[in-house]
Amino acid sequence: MHFDLTDLRLYLNILDTGNITAGAARSHLSLAAASARIRAMEASLGIEFLQRNRRGVTPTPAGKALAQHARTLLQQAERMQQDLAEYANGVKGQVRLLCNTTAITEYLPELLADFLREHRNLDIDLQELPSARITHALRQGAADLGIVSDAVDTEGLQTRAFRDDPLVLILPPGHPLGEQASPTFADTLQHDYVALGAHSALAIHLEEQALHIGQRMQIRIRADGFDGVMRMVARGAGLAIVPRIALERWQAPQTLISRTLGEDWAKRSLKLCARDFDTLPAYARALLQALSPTTP
């Protein structure tokens, strides 16, 4: 079977007008060309699609089945054409956005929801990864945009400020480290931790920092999300490191003690990054603009 879209449109035009001559004219084909196309369609399957008579043509049972499929295929082709035209015009598309834990849980939900509401023809493929893996994916062209910690190497990428995002140590009341004004990360590794899930970008980052100084985190339990971590710390299960923004929205501050960490990686800010902002598709540039901080 070798039908193309012109064949299918011609066939439907013939059915709609009731004769081959009118169908050919509607399809901008000569009568000879239209007749040849119909004969070729029938010959390819050895089936007649049209019953010819003096008044015109009517579909055979096979022709009725063909008409049903032809209408469906042409509708799908028209939708595909519209979608591709929208891609070309920068109106429709999908942006792949890679983020670390804090960005994806604390900063982005409302921003992305507002953006999607205003851009009905755009989808976002959102994935959480550690910052170093995000920059690698961007360099490989595997994502459009990323949000990473400024502690990671962004050589070869363009960057733009996103948010300040320092990390803080949280402890239950009465914890021995609560007596120290500025405990070091190494100090904390002598104590039990409540951590995020093993696949969380922040959890991976903290465990890598411990390995860098030749130690390991003593993780007693992992929780799903910052709220779960803080609730467990407040009940004495261990200590934890969380973004300051998560602690600021904690509704029971008296149940936790917080301390600033002196390590440079804890005094972090977040950056938007891409291989080249100017060469992003229009829909990705629109998202970049929506995520970029506004200046007063």
DODOMAR-886905 format. One record per residue (C-alpha): residue number from 0; residue in one letter; x, y, z. Coordinates in steps of 0.2 Angstrom, whole numbers, plus 5000, padded with zeros to 4 digits. Each point is the difference from the previous one (the first is absolute). Layout:
<seq->NUM&type->A&u->X&v->Y&w->Z>
...
This chain:
<seq->0&type->M&u->5000&v->5000&w->5000>
<seq->1&type->H&u->5008&v->5017&w->4994>
<seq->2&type->F&u->4987&v->5014&w->5005>
<seq->3&type->D&u->5006&v->5017&w->5003>
<seq->4&type->L&u->4991&v->5015&w->5008>
<seq->5&type->T&u->4995&v->5006&w->4983>
<seq->6&type->D&u->4992&v->4984&w->4995>
<seq->7&type->L&u->4990&v->5000&w->5016>
<seq->8&type->R&u->4994&v->5018&w->4998>
<seq->9&type->L&u->4995&v->4997&w->4982>
<seq->10&type->Y&u->4990&v->4984&w->5006>
<seq->11&type->L&u->4991&v->5010&w->5013>
<seq->12&type->N&u->4997&v->5014&w->4988>
<seq->13&type->I&u->4992&v->4988&w->4988>
<seq->14&type->L&u->4989&v->4993&w->5013>
<seq->15&type->D&u->4995&v->5017&w->5006>
<seq->16&type->T&u->4996&v->5007&w->4982>
<seq->17&type->G&u->4993&v->4983&w->4994>
<seq->18&type->N&u->5010&v->4999&w->4984>
<seq->19&type->I&u->5018&v->4999&w->4994>
<seq->20&type->T&u->4999&v->5015&w->4990>
<seq->21&type->A&u->4995&v->5012&w->5014>
<seq->22&type->G&u->5011&v->4991&w->5012>
<seq->23&type->A&u->5015&v->5003&w->4988>
<seq->24&type->A&u->4996&v->5018&w->4998>
<seq->25&type->R&u->4999&v->5002&w->5019>
<seq->26&type->S&u->5017&v->4992&w->5002>
<seq->27&type->H&u->5008&v->5011&w->4986>
<seq->28&type->L&u->5003&v->4985&w->4989>
<seq->29&type->S&u->4995&v->4996&w->4982>
<seq->30&type->L&u->4987&v->4987&w->4998>
<seq->31&type->A&u->5013&v->4988&w->4992>
<seq->32&type->A&u->5012&v->5002&w->5014>
<seq->33&type->A&u->4986&v->4997&w->5013>
<seq->34&type->S&u->4993&v->4985&w->4991>
<seq->35&type->A&u->5018&v->4992&w->4999>
<seq->36&type->R&u->5002&v->5003&w->5019>
<seq->37&type->I&u->4984&v->4991&w->5004>
<seq->38&type->R&u->5004&v->4986&w->4989>
<seq->39&type->A&u->5017&v->4998&w->5007>
<seq->40&type->M&u->4993&v->5000&w->5018>
<seq->41&type->E&u->4988&v->4986&w->4995>
<seq->42&type->A&u->5013&v->4990&w->4991>
<seq->43&type->S&u->5012&v->5000&w->5015>
<seq->44&type->L&u->4988&v->4990&w->5010>
<seq->45&type->G&u->4990&v->4992&w->4987>
<seq->46&type->I&u->4984&v->5008&w->5007>
<seq->47&type->E&u->4987&v->5012&w->4992>
<seq->48&type->F&u->4997&v->5015&w->5011>
<seq->49&type->L&u->4987&v->5008&w->4989>
<seq->50&type->Q&u->4985&v->4995&w->4991>
<seq->51&type->R&u->4998&v->5010&w->4984>
<seq->52&type->N&u->4983&v->5003&w->4992>
<seq->53&type->R&u->4992&v->5014&w->4989>
<seq->54&type->R&u->4997&v->5011&w->5015>
<seq->55&type->G&u->5017&v->4999&w->5007>
<seq->56&type->V&u->5009&v->4989&w->5013>
<seq->57&type->T&u->4995&v->4992&w->5016>
<seq->58&type->P&u->5012&v->4991&w->5012>
<seq->59&type->T&u->5001&v->4981&w->5001>
<seq->60&type->P&u->5001&v->4992&w->5018>
<seq->61&type->A&u->5019&v->5001&w->4998>
<seq->62&type->G&u->4998&v->5018&w->4994>
<seq->63&type->K&u->4991&v->5005&w->5016>
<seq->64&type->A&u->5013&v->4992&w->5011>
<seq->65&type->L&u->5013&v->5010&w->4990>
<seq->66&type->A&u->4991&v->5016&w->5002>
<seq->67&type->Q&u->4999&v->4998&w->5019>
<seq->68&type->H&u->5019&v->4996&w->5001>
<seq->69&type->A&u->5004&v->5014&w->4988>
<seq->70&type->R&u->4991&v->5013&w->5010>
<seq->71&type->T&u->5009&v->4995&w->5016>
<seq->72&type->L&u->5017&v->5000&w->4991>
<seq->73&type->L&u->4997&v->5017&w->4992>
<seq->74&type->Q&u->4994&v->5008&w->5017>
<seq->75&type->Q&u->5016&v->4993&w->5008>
<seq->76&type->A&u->5011&v->5007&w->4986>
<seq->77&type->E&u->4991&v->5017&w->5002>
<seq->78&type->R&u->5004&v->5000&w->5019>
<seq->79&type->M&u->5018&v->4995&w->4996>
<seq->80&type->Q&u->5002&v->5014&w->4988>
<seq->81&type->Q&u->4993&v->5012&w->5012>
<seq->82&type->D&u->5011&v->4994&w->5014>
<seq->83&type->L&u->5015&v->5001&w->4989>
<seq->84&type->A&u->4996&v->5017&w->4995>
<seq->85&type->E&u->4998&v->5005&w->5018>
<seq->86&type->Y&u->5017&v->4993&w->5004>
<seq->87&type->A&u->5008&v->5010&w->4985>
<seq->88&type->N&u->4992&v->5016&w->5006>
<seq->89&type->G&u->5006&v->4997&w->5018>
<seq->90&type->V&u->4983&v->4998&w->5007>
<seq->91&type->K&u->4999&v->4982&w->5005>
<seq->92&type->G&u->5014&v->4989&w->5007>
<seq->93&type->Q&u->5007&v->4990&w->5014>
<seq->94&type->V&u->5013&v->5007&w->5011>
<seq->95&type->R&u->5012&v->4988&w->5010>
<seq->96&type->L&u->5004&v->5008&w->5016>
<seq->97&type->L&u->5012&v->4992&w->5012>
<seq->98&type->C&u->5001&v->5006&w->5018>
<seq->99&type->N&u->5007&v->4996&w->5017>
<seq->100&type->T&u->4989&v->4995&w->5015>
<seq->101&type->T&u->4997&v->5018&w->5007>
<seq->102&type->A&u->4995&v->5007&w->4984>
<seq->103&type->I&u->4988&v->4987&w->4996>
<seq->104&type->T&u->4992&v->4999&w->5017>
<seq->105&type->E&u->5001&v->5018&w->5006>
<seq->106&type->Y&u->5001&v->5012&w->4986>
<seq->107&type->L&u->4992&v->4993&w->4985>
<seq->108&type->P&u->4983&v->4993&w->5003>
<seq->109&type->E&u->4991&v->5017&w->4999>
<seq->110&type->L&u->5011&v->5007&w->4987>
<seq->111&type->L&u->4998&v->4986&w->4988>
<seq->112&type->A&u->4981&v->4998&w->5003>
<seq->113&type->D&u->4998&v->5019&w->4996>
<seq->114&type->F&u->5010&v->4998&w->4984>
<seq->115&type->L&u->4991&v->4984&w->4994>
<seq->116&type->R&u->4983&v->5009&w->5003>
<seq->117&type->E&u->5006&v->5014&w->4989>
<seq->118&type->H&u->5008&v->4989&w->4987>
<seq->119&type->R&u->4987&v->4987&w->4996>
<seq->120&type->N&u->5009&v->4993&w->4986>
<seq->121&type->L&u->5016&v->4996&w->5009>
<seq->122&type->D&u->5006&v->4985&w->5011>
<seq->123&type->I&u->5014&v->4999&w->5012>
<seq->124&type->D&u->5010&v->4985&w->5003>
<seq->125&type->L&u->5006&v->5003&w->5018>
<seq->126&type->Q&u->5013&v->4988&w->5008>
<seq->127&type->E&u->5010&v->5001&w->5016>
<seq->128&type->L&u->5019&v->4997&w->4999>
<seq->129&type->P&u->5016&v->5005&w->5009>
<seq->130&type->S&u->5007&v->5016&w->4994>
<seq->131&type->A&u->5016&v->4992&w->4992>
<seq->132&type->R&u->4989&v->4988&w->4990>
<seq->133&type->I&u->4989&v->5014&w->4994>
<seq->134&type->T&u->5015&v->5010&w->4993>
<seq->135&type->H&u->5006&v->4984&w->4992>
<seq->136&type->A&u->4983&v->4997&w->4992>
<seq->137&type->L&u->5000&v->5018&w->4994>
<seq->138&type->R&u->5017&v->4999&w->4992>
<seq->139&type->Q&u->4994&v->4984&w->4991>
<seq->140&type->G&u->4985&v->5009&w->4993>
<seq->141&type->A&u->4988&v->4988&w->5010>
<seq->142&type->A&u->4990&v->5015&w->5008>
<seq->143&type->D&u->4995&v->5017&w->4996>
<seq->144&type->L&u->5002&v->5009&w->5017>
<seq->145&type->G&u->5007&v->4995&w->5017>
<seq->146&type->I&u->5000&v->5008&w->5018>
<seq->147&type->V&u->5015&v->4995&w->5009>
<seq->148&type->S&u->5010&v->5005&w->5016>
<seq->149&type->D&u->5014&v->5013&w->4997>
<seq->150&type->A&u->5012&v->4988&w->5008>
<seq->151&type->V&u->5000&v->4989&w->4984>
<seq->152&type->D&u->5011&v->5004&w->4985>
<seq->153&type->T&u->4991&v->5008&w->4986>
<seq->154&type->E&u->5014&v->5003&w->4988>
<seq->155&type->G&u->4993&v->4999&w->4982>
<seq->156&type->L&u->4983&v->5005&w->5005>
<seq->157&type->Q&u->4991&v->5017&w->5002>
<seq->158&type->T&u->4993&v->5004&w->5017>
<seq->159&type->R&u->4987&v->5012&w->5007>
<seq->160&type->A&u->4996&v->5003&w->5019>
<seq->161&type->F&u->4985&v->4991&w->5006>
<seq->162&type->R&u->4999&v->5000&w->5020>
<seq->163&type->D&u->5011&v->5001&w->5015>
<seq->164&type->D&u->4998&v->4983&w->5008>
<seq->165&type->P&u->5011&v->4997&w->5015>
<seq->166&type->L&u->5000&v->4984&w->5010>
<seq->167&type->V&u->4998&v->4999&w->5018>
<seq->168&type->L&u->5003&v->4987&w->5014>
<seq->169&type->I&u->4984&v->4995&w->5010>
<seq->170&type->L&u->5000&v->4992&w->5017>
<seq->171&type->P&u->4988&v->4994&w->5013>
<seq->172&type->P&u->5000&v->5010&w->5016>
<seq->173&type->G&u->5013&v->4994&w->5012>
<seq->174&type->H&u->5011&v->4993&w->4986>
<seq->175&type->P&u->5019&v->5001&w->5005>
<seq->176&type->L&u->5004&v->5010&w->4984>
<seq->177&type->G&u->4987&v->5013&w->5005>
<seq->178&type->E&u->5013&v->5007&w->5012>
<seq->179&type->Q&u->5012&v->5004&w->4986>
<seq->180&type->A&u->4997&v->5017&w->4991>
<seq->181&type->S&u->5007&v->4994&w->4983>
<seq->182&type->P&u->5003&v->4981&w->4999>
<seq->183&type->T&u->5009&v->4993&w->4985>
<seq->184&type->F&u->4993&v->4987&w->4989>
<seq->185&type->A&u->5014&v->4988&w->5006>
<seq->186&type->D&u->4993&v->5003&w->5018>
<seq->187&type->T&u->4983&v->4995&w->4994>
<seq->188&type->L&u->5006&v->4983&w->4993>
<seq->189&type->Q&u->5003&v->4994&w->5017>
<seq->190&type->H&u->4981&v->5000&w->5003>
<seq->191&type->D&u->4985&v->4991&w->4993>
<seq->192&type->Y&u->4991&v->5008&w->4985>
<seq->193&type->V&u->4983&v->5001&w->4993>
<seq->194&type->A&u->5002&v->5001&w->4981>
<seq->195&type->L&u->4990&v->5001&w->4985>
<seq->196&type->G&u->4997&v->4985&w->4988>
<seq->197&type->A&u->5015&v->4992&w->4993>
<seq->198&type->H&u->4996&v->5007&w->4982>
<seq->199&type->S&u->4998&v->5018&w->5006>
<seq->200&type->A&u->5012&v->5012&w->4992>
<seq->201&type->L&u->5003&v->5008&w->5017>
<seq->202&type->A&u->5003&v->4984&w->5009>
<seq->203&type->I&u->5012&v->4994&w->4986>
<seq->204&type->H&u->5009&v->5017&w->5002>
<seq->205&type->L&u->5002&v->4999&w->5019>
<seq->206&type->E&u->5006&v->4982&w->4999>
<seq->207&type->E&u->5013&v->5005&w->4987>
<seq->208&type->Q&u->5006&v->5014&w->5011>
<seq->209&type->A&u->5003&v->4988&w->5014>
<seq->210&type->L&u->5010&v->4989&w->4989>
<seq->211&type->H&u->5011&v->5014&w->4995>
<seq->212&type->I&u->5006&v->5002&w->5018>
<seq->213&type->G&u->5002&v->4982&w->5002>
<seq->214&type->Q&u->4984&v->4996&w->5010>
<seq->215&type->R&u->4983&v->4994&w->4999>
<seq->216&type->M&u->4983&v->5006&w->5005>
<seq->217&type->Q&u->4992&v->4989&w->5014>
<seq->218&type->I&u->4983&v->4999&w->4993>
<seq->219&type->R&u->4987&v->4993&w->5012>
<seq->220&type->I&u->4985&v->5003&w->4989>
<seq->221&type->R&u->4995&v->5008&w->4983>
<seq->222&type->A&u->4984&v->5011&w->4999>
<seq->223&type->D&u->4990&v->5005&w->4984>
<seq->224&type->G&u->5002&v->5019&w->4999>
<seq->225&type->F&u->5006&v->5014&w->5012>
<seq->226&type->D&u->4984&v->5000&w->5010>
<seq->227&type->G&u->5003&v->4982&w->5005>
<seq->228&type->V&u->5018&v->5003&w->5004>
<seq->229&type->M&u->4996&v->5015&w->5011>
<seq->230&type->R&u->4986&v->4991&w->5009>
<seq->231&type->M&u->5012&v->4985&w->5004>
<seq->232&type->V&u->5014&v->5012&w->5006>
<seq->233&type->A&u->4988&v->5009&w->5011>
<seq->234&type->R&u->4996&v->4983&w->5008>
<seq->235&type->G&u->5018&v->4996&w->5004>
<seq->236&type->A&u->5003&v->4988&w->4986>
<seq->237&type->G&u->5017&v->5008&w->4995>
<seq->238&type->L&u->5006&v->5016&w->4992>
<seq->239&type->A&u->4998&v->5006&w->4982>
<seq->240&type->I&u->5006&v->5013&w->4987>
<seq->241&type->V&u->4986&v->5009&w->4991>
<seq->242&type->P&u->4998&v->5015&w->4989>
<seq->243&type->R&u->4997&v->5016&w->5010>
<seq->244&type->I&u->4984&v->5003&w->4991>
<seq->245&type->A&u->4993&v->4984&w->5005>
<seq->246&type->L&u->5003&v->5004&w->5018>
<seq->247&type->E&u->4993&v->5017&w->4998>
<seq->248&type->R&u->4983&v->4993&w->4996>
<seq->249&type->W&u->5001&v->4987&w->5014>
<seq->250&type->Q&u->4985&v->5004&w->5011>
<seq->251&type->A&u->5007&v->4995&w->5017>
<seq->252&type->P&u->5017&v->5009&w->5001>
<seq->253&type->Q&u->5001&v->4997&w->5019>
<seq->254&type->T&u->5002&v->4981&w->4997>
<seq->255&type->L&u->5016&v->5002&w->4990>
<seq->256&type->I&u->5017&v->5008&w->5003>
<seq->257&type->S&u->5009&v->5006&w->4984>
<seq->258&type->R&u->5018&v->5004&w->4997>
<seq->259&type->T&u->5010&v->5008&w->4986>
<seq->260&type->L&u->5013&v->4989&w->4991>
<seq->261&type->G&u->5016&v->5007&w->4996>
<seq->262&type->E&u->5004&v->4990&w->4985>
<seq->263&type->D&u->5000&v->5010&w->4983>
<seq->264&type->W&u->4989&v->4987&w->4992>
<seq->265&type->A&u->4986&v->5004&w->5013>
<seq->266&type->K&u->5000&v->5018&w->4996>
<seq->267&type->R&u->4994&v->4997&w->4984>
<seq->268&type->S&u->4989&v->5009&w->4987>
<seq->269&type->L&u->4990&v->4992&w->4985>
<seq->270&type->K&u->5004&v->5004&w->4982>
<seq->271&type->L&u->4990&v->4998&w->4984>
<seq->272&type->C&u->5011&v->4992&w->4987>
<seq->273&type->A&u->5000&v->4995&w->4982>
<seq->274&type->R&u->5012&v->4997&w->4986>
<seq->275&type->D&u->4995&v->5016&w->4992>
<seq->276&type->F&u->4985&v->5010&w->5005>
<seq->277&type->D&u->4999&v->5009&w->4983>
<seq->278&type->T&u->4998&v->4984&w->4990>
<seq->279&type->L&u->4987&v->4992&w->5011>
<seq->280&type->P&u->4983&v->4997&w->4991>
<seq->281&type->A&u->4988&v->5014&w->5002>
<seq->282&type->Y&u->4989&v->4990&w->5013>
<seq->283&type->A&u->5016&v->4996&w->5010>
<seq->284&type->R&u->5005&v->5018&w->5000>
<seq->285&type->A&u->4982&v->5004&w->5006>
<seq->286&type->L&u->5003&v->4989&w->5015>
<seq->287&type->L&u->5017&v->5007&w->5003>
<seq->288&type->Q&u->4992&v->5017&w->5001>
<seq->289&type->A&u->4987&v->4994&w->5012>
<seq->290&type->L&u->5012&v->4993&w->5012>
<seq->291&type->S&u->5012&v->5014&w->4999>
<seq->292&type->P&u->4999&v->5012&w->5015>
<seq->293&type->T&u->4992&v->5016&w->4997>
<seq->294&type->T&u->5010&v->5016&w->5003>
<seq->295&type->P&u->4991&v->5015&w->5009>
